[in-house]
């Protein structure tokens, strides 16, 4: 297929690479064309075509996949100046794998439908490791017929693809995923903080927990980073902060009480206020340590 790709970050680069290796004709667009050209020149994305604008990318693509940061970014990519909508032919599809607000996904789907362009919101779970290993979990919202057309691309990128429902439904599932995952990171941080207060071996505690009912991928990865005090960005905490802003906004709009998520949201706010937004979310441990260090 002729596939356009936007979002050449930690996840996007290996994802675009998988599509190239699978034989698809991949074109890319980036805000920094020099960086994109370097990826082509050094062989990372050998064979990809670099387009000058999102509209030009859409004009040569059957499907454009985007994985960028926020709702406003996706709106601008789609309907801003020289946006994708200006280049798409009827029958083309925009697959957005970013994490954005469900309402934004629904609104974009409706706008595209007026010009005969399909939409799938398909946020993913698995992070950089899942992107590199093509084991992402893909949560899809959109029409079943549209999803069927892009499913072969998803099968190159991920291990599981679940059709959640209509446009926006994929983003609802992703909000639920982020709520559970970051709450588990906070719980892991509190466990490590308690163990440290007792002066016991944190590595031994983590190994013990991984052998029992507290075992999880979060405890394995994030707990390991806390034990090693390796807070370099695996996933930048600012992105989880952004995701929580979305899900708490949904909670307010729907009148849904989320007491645990609300407390985790406050801890993420404290993390951001402490200047750790570009560090890994395992830095929630440091938020607790900073709280404990304050004079009473």
BELPE-V781369 format. One record per pair of residues at least 24 apart in sequence whose C-alpha atoms are under 10 Angstrom apart, sorted by the first residue. I is the first residue (numbers start at 1). J is the second residue. D is the distance in Angstrom with one decimal. If there is no record, write none. Layout:
# BELPE-V781369
i,j,d
I,J,D
I,J,D
This chain:
# BELPE-V781369
i,j,d
1,25,6.0
1,26,8.2
1,61,8.1
1,62,6.9
1,63,7.9
1,150,9.5
1,152,9.6
1,153,8.7
2,26,6.1
2,27,7.8
2,58,9.8
2,60,7.1
2,61,4.9
2,62,5.4
2,63,6.7
2,64,8.6
3,27,6.3
3,28,8.6
3,48,9.9
3,57,8.8
3,58,8.8
3,60,8.3
3,61,5.2
3,62,6.1
3,63,5.0
3,64,5.6
3,65,7.4
3,93,9.8
3,153,9.1
4,28,5.6
4,29,7.8
4,48,9.4
4,49,9.0
4,50,9.6
4,51,9.2
4,54,9.0
4,56,9.8
4,57,6.0
4,58,6.8
4,59,9.4
4,60,7.9
4,61,5.6
4,62,7.8
4,63,6.2
4,64,4.2
4,65,6.1
4,66,8.3
4,94,9.2
4,95,9.9
5,29,6.7
5,30,8.9
5,48,9.7
5,50,9.9
5,54,9.6
5,57,8.2
5,58,9.5
5,61,9.4
5,63,8.6
5,64,5.6
5,65,4.9
5,66,5.8
5,67,8.2
5,94,10.0
5,95,9.6
5,96,10.0
6,30,6.4
6,31,9.2
6,54,8.4
6,57,9.1
6,64,7.6
6,65,6.3
6,66,4.6
6,67,6.4
6,68,7.3
6,77,9.0
6,96,9.4
7,31,9.0
7,65,8.5
7,66,5.8
7,67,5.0
7,68,5.1
7,69,8.6
7,97,9.7
7,98,9.1
8,32,9.9
8,35,9.1
8,36,7.6
8,39,9.3
8,66,9.1
8,67,8.0
8,68,8.3
9,67,8.4
9,68,8.1
9,69,10.0
9,128,9.2
10,127,8.4
10,128,5.8
10,129,9.2
10,131,8.3
10,132,8.9
10,234,9.4
10,235,9.2
11,67,8.1
11,68,9.7
11,126,9.4
11,127,6.8
11,128,5.0
11,129,8.2
11,130,8.3
11,131,5.3
11,132,7.3
12,65,9.5
12,66,8.3
12,67,6.5
12,68,8.5
12,97,9.7
12,128,8.8
12,131,7.6
12,132,9.3
13,39,8.6
13,44,8.0
13,45,7.7
13,128,9.7
13,131,8.6
13,132,8.6
14,44,8.5
14,45,8.7
14,128,8.5
14,129,9.6
14,130,9.6
14,131,6.1
14,132,5.3
14,133,8.5
14,134,8.4
14,157,9.1
15,65,9.9
15,67,9.8
15,128,9.6
15,130,9.5
15,131,5.9
15,132,7.0
15,133,9.2
15,134,7.5
15,136,9.9
15,154,9.9
15,156,8.5
15,157,6.2
15,158,9.4
16,44,9.5
16,45,7.3
16,48,8.8
16,65,9.2
16,131,9.6
16,157,8.9
17,43,9.8
17,44,7.1
17,45,5.7
17,46,8.4
17,47,9.7
17,48,9.0
17,131,10.0
17,132,9.1
17,157,9.7
18,45,9.4
18,131,9.0
18,132,8.4
18,133,9.3
18,134,7.6
18,153,9.5
18,156,6.6
18,157,6.8
19,45,9.8
19,153,7.3
19,154,9.5
19,156,6.7
19,157,7.6
20,45,7.5
20,46,8.1
20,47,7.4
20,48,7.4
20,156,10.0
21,45,9.4
21,46,9.6
21,47,9.6
21,156,9.4
22,153,9.0
22,156,7.2
22,157,10.0
24,48,9.6
24,153,8.9
25,49,8.3
25,60,9.9
25,61,8.8
26,50,9.0
26,57,9.8
26,60,9.8
26,61,8.4
26,63,9.8
26,64,9.4
27,51,6.8
27,56,9.8
27,57,6.7
27,58,9.4
27,60,8.3
27,61,7.9
27,64,9.0
28,52,9.0
28,53,9.4
28,54,8.8
28,56,10.0
28,57,6.9
28,58,9.9
28,64,9.2
28,65,9.6
28,66,9.9
29,53,6.5
29,54,6.3
29,55,9.6
29,56,8.9
29,57,6.7
29,58,9.8
29,66,9.9
30,54,8.5
52,82,9.7
53,77,9.7
53,81,9.3
53,82,6.3
53,83,7.4
53,84,8.4
53,87,9.4
54,78,8.0
54,79,9.7
54,80,9.3
54,81,8.9
54,82,6.1
54,83,5.1
54,84,5.0
54,85,8.6
54,86,8.4
54,87,7.6
54,88,9.6
55,79,9.6
55,80,9.7
55,81,8.6
55,82,5.0
55,83,5.0
55,84,4.5
55,85,6.8
55,86,5.4
55,87,4.2
55,88,7.2
56,82,8.0
56,83,8.6
56,84,7.8
56,86,8.6
56,87,6.0
56,88,8.8
57,82,9.9
57,83,9.2
57,84,7.3
57,87,7.4
57,88,8.6
58,82,9.9
58,83,8.4
58,84,5.3
58,85,7.5
58,86,7.9
58,87,4.9
58,88,5.0
58,89,7.9
58,92,8.2
58,93,9.1
58,94,8.8
59,84,8.1
59,85,9.2
59,86,8.2
59,87,4.4
59,88,5.3
59,89,6.7
59,92,9.1
60,87,8.2
60,88,8.2
60,89,9.0
60,92,9.9
61,87,9.1
61,88,7.8
61,89,8.8
61,92,7.4
61,93,8.7
61,94,9.7
62,88,8.3
62,89,8.3
62,90,9.6
62,91,7.8
62,92,5.0
62,93,6.5
62,94,8.8
62,150,9.8
63,88,9.1
63,91,9.3
63,92,5.8
63,93,4.8
63,94,5.8
63,95,7.1
63,117,9.8
63,118,9.1
63,119,9.6
63,149,9.3
63,150,7.8
63,153,9.6
64,88,9.3
64,92,8.2
64,93,6.4
64,94,5.0
64,95,6.0
64,96,8.1
64,119,9.8
65,93,8.6
65,94,6.1
65,95,4.7
65,96,5.7
65,97,7.0
65,98,9.4
65,120,9.5
65,121,9.8
65,122,9.5
65,150,9.9
65,153,9.7
66,94,7.8
66,95,6.4
66,96,4.8
66,97,5.8
66,98,6.7
66,121,9.8
66,122,9.7
66,123,10.0
67,95,8.8
67,96,6.2
67,97,4.8
67,98,4.4
67,99,8.0
67,122,9.4
67,123,8.3
67,124,9.4
68,96,8.4
68,97,7.8
68,98,5.3
68,99,8.0
68,100,9.3
69,97,9.8
69,98,6.3
69,99,7.0
69,100,7.9
69,239,7.8
69,242,8.8
69,243,9.8
70,98,7.3
70,99,6.8
70,100,5.7
70,101,8.4
70,239,9.0
70,242,7.8
70,243,8.8
70,246,9.6
71,98,8.4
71,99,7.7
71,100,4.8
71,101,6.3
71,102,9.3
71,103,9.4
71,104,6.5
71,105,8.3
71,246,9.4
72,100,8.6
72,101,9.7
72,104,8.7
73,98,9.6
73,100,9.3
74,98,8.0
74,99,9.7
74,100,8.2
74,104,8.7
74,105,9.1
74,108,9.0
75,104,7.8
75,105,9.1
75,107,9.4
75,108,7.4
78,108,8.0
78,111,9.8
78,112,9.0
79,108,8.8
79,111,9.1
79,112,9.4
85,111,9.2
85,112,7.3
85,115,8.4
85,117,8.3
88,112,9.4
88,115,8.7
88,116,9.1
88,117,7.2
88,118,10.0
89,115,8.3
89,116,7.9
89,117,7.3
90,114,9.7
90,115,6.4
90,116,4.7
90,117,5.3
90,118,8.4
91,115,8.9
91,116,5.9
91,117,5.3
91,118,6.6
91,146,9.5
92,116,7.8
92,117,5.2
92,118,6.1
92,119,8.7
92,146,9.6
93,117,5.6
93,118,4.3
93,119,5.5
93,120,7.6
93,146,7.6
93,147,9.5
93,149,9.0
93,150,8.4
94,118,6.2
94,119,5.0
94,120,6.5
94,121,8.4
94,146,9.9
94,150,9.8
95,119,5.9
95,120,4.8
95,121,5.9
95,122,6.6
95,123,9.3
95,140,9.3
95,141,9.8
95,142,9.6
95,146,9.7
95,147,9.2
95,150,8.3
96,120,6.3
96,121,4.9
96,122,5.8
96,123,7.1
96,124,10.0
96,140,9.6
96,141,9.9
97,121,6.1
97,122,4.6
97,123,4.2
97,124,6.4
97,125,10.0
97,138,8.4
97,139,8.9
97,140,8.9
97,170,9.3
97,171,9.2
98,122,7.4
98,123,5.4
98,124,7.7
98,171,8.8
98,174,9.8
99,123,5.6
99,124,8.0
99,125,9.9
99,170,9.3
99,171,6.6
99,172,9.7
99,174,7.1
99,175,8.1
99,178,9.8
99,239,9.2
99,240,9.9
99,242,9.0
99,243,7.0
99,246,8.9
100,168,9.1
100,170,9.9
100,171,6.6
100,172,9.4
100,174,9.0
100,175,8.9
100,242,9.0
100,243,7.6
100,246,7.2
100,247,9.6
101,168,7.8
101,171,6.6
101,172,8.1
101,174,9.8
101,175,8.6
101,243,8.7
101,245,9.4
101,246,5.8
101,247,7.9
101,249,8.8
101,250,8.2
102,141,9.5
102,167,8.0
102,168,4.4
102,169,6.9
102,170,7.9
102,171,5.2
102,172,6.1
102,173,9.6
102,174,9.6
102,175,9.0
102,246,8.6
102,247,9.4
102,250,8.5
103,167,9.1
103,168,6.6
103,169,9.7
103,171,9.0
103,172,9.6
103,250,9.2
104,167,9.6
104,168,7.7
104,171,9.5
105,141,8.8
105,142,9.4
105,166,10.0
105,167,6.3
105,168,5.0
105,169,8.7
105,170,9.0
105,171,7.6
106,141,9.3
106,142,9.0
106,166,8.5
106,167,5.3
106,168,5.2
106,169,8.7
106,171,9.7
107,167,8.8
107,168,8.8
108,167,8.9
108,168,9.5
109,141,10.0
109,142,8.1
109,143,10.0
109,166,9.7
109,167,6.5
109,168,8.6
110,167,8.8
117,146,9.8
118,142,8.4
118,143,8.3
118,145,9.5
118,146,6.4
118,147,9.2
119,143,7.9
119,146,7.3
119,147,8.6
119,166,9.9
119,167,7.4
119,168,9.9
120,144,9.5
120,146,7.3
120,147,6.7
120,150,8.8
120,163,9.9
120,166,8.7
120,167,6.6
120,168,8.4
120,169,9.7
120,170,8.4
121,147,9.6
121,166,9.1
121,167,6.5
121,168,6.4
121,169,7.8
121,170,5.8
121,171,6.8
122,147,9.5
122,154,9.2
122,161,9.0
122,162,9.3
122,163,9.0
122,164,9.6
122,167,9.5
122,168,9.0
122,169,9.0
122,170,5.7
122,171,7.4
122,173,9.8
122,174,8.9
123,170,6.4
123,171,6.4
123,172,9.6
123,173,8.6
123,174,6.3
123,175,9.5
124,157,9.9
124,158,8.6
124,160,9.8
124,161,9.4
124,170,9.0
124,171,9.4
124,173,9.7
124,174,7.3
124,177,9.5
125,158,9.4
125,174,7.7
125,177,7.8
125,178,8.7
125,181,10.0
126,158,9.1
127,234,8.3
127,235,7.2
128,234,7.7
128,235,7.9
129,234,9.3
130,157,8.7
130,158,7.6
130,159,9.0
131,157,7.0
131,158,7.7
132,157,8.9
132,158,9.9
133,157,8.4
133,158,8.4
133,159,9.5
134,158,4.9
134,159,6.8
135,159,4.5
135,160,7.6
136,160,6.9
136,161,8.6
137,161,6.2
137,162,8.1
138,162,6.4
138,163,8.6
138,164,9.8
138,170,8.4
138,173,9.8
138,174,9.1
139,163,6.3
139,164,6.4
139,165,9.4
139,169,8.2
139,170,4.9
139,171,7.6
139,172,9.1
139,173,6.6
139,174,7.0
139,177,10.0
140,164,5.7
140,165,7.2
140,166,8.4
140,167,8.2
140,168,8.5
140,169,7.0
140,170,4.5
140,171,7.9
140,172,9.8
140,173,8.6
140,174,9.5
141,165,5.2
141,166,4.9
141,167,4.5
141,168,5.5
141,169,4.7
141,170,4.3
141,171,7.3
141,172,8.9
141,173,9.2
142,166,4.3
142,167,4.1
142,168,7.3
142,169,7.6
142,170,8.0
143,167,7.2
171,246,9.8
171,247,9.7
172,246,9.9
172,247,8.4
172,250,9.1
174,243,9.0
174,247,9.3
175,243,7.0
175,244,7.8
175,245,9.9
175,246,7.5
175,247,5.7
175,248,9.3
175,250,9.2
176,244,10.0
176,247,7.9
178,240,7.5
178,243,7.0
178,244,7.5
178,247,8.6
178,261,9.8
179,240,9.3
179,243,8.5
179,244,7.2
179,247,7.7
179,248,9.5
179,258,9.5
179,260,9.0
179,261,6.3
179,262,9.7
179,264,8.8
179,265,9.4
180,260,9.6
180,261,8.3
181,216,10.0
181,217,9.3
181,218,7.1
181,240,9.7
182,218,8.7
182,237,9.8
182,240,7.5
182,241,9.5
182,243,9.9
182,244,8.9
182,261,8.6
182,264,7.5
182,265,9.2
182,268,9.3
182,281,8.1
182,282,9.4
182,284,9.6
183,218,9.8
183,260,7.5
183,261,6.7
183,262,9.8
183,263,9.0
183,264,6.2
183,265,9.1
184,214,10.0
184,216,8.8
184,217,9.6
184,218,6.6
184,219,7.8
184,222,9.3
184,264,9.6
185,217,10.0
185,218,6.3
185,219,7.4
185,221,9.6
185,222,6.6
185,223,7.9
185,264,9.3
185,281,7.6
185,282,6.6
185,283,9.4
185,284,7.6
185,285,8.9
186,218,9.9
186,222,9.7
186,263,9.6
186,264,6.8
186,267,8.2
186,268,9.3
186,281,8.9
186,282,8.0
186,283,9.4
186,284,6.3
186,285,7.6
186,287,10.0
186,288,9.5
187,218,9.7
187,219,9.1
187,223,9.9
187,264,9.3
187,284,9.5
187,285,9.5
188,214,9.3
188,216,9.9
188,218,7.8
188,219,6.2
188,220,9.7
188,222,7.6
188,223,6.2
188,224,9.9
188,226,8.7
188,282,8.6
188,284,9.1
188,285,8.3
189,219,9.2
189,222,8.5
189,223,7.3
189,226,7.4
189,227,9.9
189,281,9.9
189,282,7.1
189,283,8.3
189,284,6.2
189,285,4.6
189,286,8.4
189,287,9.1
189,288,7.8
189,289,9.7
190,284,8.6
190,285,6.9
190,288,7.5
190,289,9.7
191,219,9.9
191,223,9.1
191,285,9.2
192,223,7.6
192,226,7.4
192,227,7.8
192,285,7.6
193,226,9.5
193,285,6.8
193,286,9.0
193,288,7.2
193,289,7.3
193,292,9.7
194,288,10.0
196,227,9.8
197,289,9.9
201,227,9.1
202,226,8.7
202,227,5.9
202,228,9.1
203,227,5.9
203,228,8.3
218,282,9.6
221,282,9.1
222,280,8.8
222,281,8.0
222,282,5.6
222,283,9.3
222,285,10.0
223,282,7.5
223,285,9.6
224,282,9.2
225,280,8.9
225,281,9.8
225,282,6.7
225,283,9.0
226,281,10.0
226,282,6.2
226,283,7.7
226,284,9.2
226,285,7.0
226,286,9.0
229,282,8.8
229,283,8.8
229,285,9.3
229,286,9.4
230,279,9.5
230,280,8.4
230,282,8.5
230,283,8.9
231,276,9.3
231,278,9.6
231,279,5.8
231,280,5.2
231,281,7.8
231,282,6.4
231,283,6.1
231,284,9.7
231,285,9.7
231,286,9.3
232,276,10.0
232,278,8.3
232,279,5.3
232,280,5.6
232,281,9.3
232,282,9.2
232,283,9.0
233,276,9.8
233,277,9.3
233,278,6.5
233,279,4.6
233,280,4.1
233,281,7.8
233,282,9.0
233,283,9.5
234,278,9.6
234,279,7.8
234,280,5.4
234,281,8.1
234,282,9.1
235,277,10.0
235,278,8.3
235,279,7.6
235,280,5.3
235,281,6.7
235,282,9.1
236,276,8.8
236,277,6.4
236,278,4.8
236,279,5.3
236,280,4.9
236,281,6.3
236,282,9.5
236,283,9.8
237,268,7.8
237,271,8.1
237,272,7.9
237,276,7.3
237,277,5.0
237,278,6.0
237,279,5.9
237,280,5.3
237,281,4.4
237,282,8.1
237,283,7.9
237,284,8.9
238,268,8.4
238,269,9.5
238,271,8.9
238,272,7.0
238,275,9.9
238,276,8.2
238,277,4.5
238,278,6.1
238,279,8.1
238,280,8.7
238,281,8.2
239,277,8.1
239,278,8.6
239,280,9.7
239,281,9.0
240,265,9.5
240,268,8.0
240,277,9.2
240,280,9.7
240,281,7.5
241,265,7.4
241,266,9.7
241,267,9.6
241,268,5.9
241,269,7.3
241,271,9.0
241,272,7.9
241,277,8.2
241,281,9.1
242,268,9.6
244,268,8.5
244,269,9.8
245,269,9.9
